[in-house]
Amino acid sequence: MTDNVFILDKFGFLGKVFLSELQQHAVIVDIKAKTEIIREGQKNKYVPFLIKGSIKVFTLNDGRELIYYFIKPSDSCLMTFSSIFTDYVSRVFAVAEEESEALLIPVSVMHEWLIRFPEINKLFYREYDRRFSEVMNMVNDAVFHRLDKRVLNYIKQQITSTGRNPLKITHREIASSLGTSREVVSRVLKKIESDGEILQTKEGIKVAVNENVRLI
């Protein structure tokens, strides 16, 4: 297993014994863009820690996606963590948004480590705090913000997650993620573009770094 810098940054506080066992049990894998990693109802075999890339975690309702959060580099999946304490069954879908790399720890091993290395719970609590804040922001967006604000916030979130501006994404993908139609998203994007907050090009959707400056 490689990527010692990531391992030391993420797990170094747990000590040499833990790091030695991590080298024995964990694996690092490459994940192609748009690959489904887990689906609702499947057994979770691994707890993932993302080294690079982006993973979308969501549920489906009548074919529409409800996004819970995006796993970013150095993050793990809270829903996978939580399944360790119940039945190991996934309650979400997870799909790689782009070419990604992840460190995978078998859930059976992680369950044992939670007892033998209690400080590993710090990883769980940090993840819980981060995800709870993200879910609250999502609820606030849905309840208090108009659709144009939600669309703009979503695009900015994706740019932050991927580090790409312009962002290569379709109107249909945005609509699916926000629970609306492609036609509505297209109209909203035209309005946002006319307001000077984005620019739609062949390369994707570009958001101004300085929001006070109109894109031309």
KAJOSUL-V660560 format. One line per field, one symbol per residue. ss: DSSP state (2 for helix, 1 for strand, 0 for the rest). phi: phi as a letter, one per 40 degrees, with the letter a starting at -180 (. if undefined). burial: # if it has 24 or more other C-alpha atoms within 12 Angstrom, else .. A space follows every 10 residues. Layout:
ss: ???
phi: ???
burial: ???
//
This chain:
ss: 0002222222 2222022222 2222201111 1000011100 0010011111 1101111111 1001111111 1100010222 2220000010 0011110001 1111112222 2222220222 2222222222 2222222222 2222002222 2222222222 2200001000 2222222200 0222222222 2222000111 1001111000 000000
phi: .bgccccccc bdccgccccc ccccbcbbbc bcdgcccabd gccccbccbc cahabcbabb bfgbcbccab cbdgcbbccc dccccbbgcc babbbccadb bbcbbdcccc cccdccbdcc cdcccccccc cccccccccc dccbbccccc cccccccccc ccgbacbcac cccccccbgb bccccccccc cccccgcbbc bcchbbbccb ccbccb
burial: ......#..# #..#...##. .#...####. #.....#### ..######## #########. ....###### ########## ####...### ########.# ########.# #.#...#..# ..##..#... #......#.. ......#### #########. ##..#####. #.######## ....#..##. .##...#### ....####.. ......
//
